[in-house]
């Protein structure tokens, strides 16, 4: 006598469809974000910043060091000045 097919083996169409649906709808495991590197005190970071043209010209008209002057003004406005 032959043994009837078992429904527990996952070979029936319902089990196959259910496994495929679960695989398609399950969120993939995302690795934890990498920890930021330790930044030494006083280190500068390069950023892109959009400023009004007249504001930029105001600082650039003072000659070299305009980026430092903008940095100083931002620190003062944020209450971080030394």
C-alpha positions in Angstrom: 0.0 0.0 0.0 1.3 3.5 -0.8 1.4 6.2 1.7 -0.8 9.3 1.0 1.2 12.6 0.6 1.8 14.4 3.8 0.6 18.0 4.1 3.4 18.8 6.5 6.2 18.6 3.9 5.3 22.0 2.4 4.8 20.5 -1.1 1.1 21.2 -1.4 0.1 24.4 -3.3 -1.4 26.1 -0.3 1.8 25.7 1.8 4.0 26.7 -1.0 1.9 29.9 -1.7 1.8 30.7 2.0 5.6 30.4 2.4 6.1 32.6 -0.7 3.7 35.2 0.6 5.4 35.2 4.0 8.8 35.6 2.4 7.6 38.5 0.2 5.9 40.4 3.0 8.4 39.8 5.8 10.7 42.8 6.4 14.4 42.0 5.9 16.6 42.2 9.0 18.5 45.5 8.8 21.9 45.7 10.3 22.3 48.3 13.0 23.9 51.5 11.8 27.6 51.8 12.3 28.7 53.9 15.2 30.1 57.3 14.3 33.9 57.6 14.6 35.2 59.5 17.5 35.8 63.1 16.4 38.6 65.0 18.1 37.5 68.2 19.9 37.7 71.2 17.7 37.6 69.2 14.4 35.8 70.7 11.5 33.4 69.0 9.2 32.8 69.8 5.6 29.2 70.5 4.9 27.1 72.0 2.1 25.0 74.9 3.2 22.6 77.2 1.2 22.9 80.9 2.1 21.3 84.0 0.7 23.6 85.6 -1.9 23.7 89.0 0.0 24.6 87.3 3.2 27.4 85.3 1.6 28.7 88.5 -0.1 28.7 90.3 3.2 31.1 87.8 4.7 33.2 87.3 1.5 33.7 91.1 1.2 35.8 90.9 4.3 38.4 88.9 2.4 40.0 85.6 3.4 38.6 84.0 6.5 35.0 84.5 5.5 34.1 80.9 6.4 35.6 81.3 9.9 33.6 84.5 10.3 30.4 82.7 9.4 31.3 79.9 11.8 31.9 82.4 14.6 28.6 84.2 13.9 26.7 80.8 14.0 28.4 79.8 17.2 27.4 83.2 18.8 23.8 82.9 17.5 23.6 79.3 19.0 25.0 80.5 22.3 28.2 78.3 21.9 30.7 81.2 21.8 33.7 80.8 24.0 
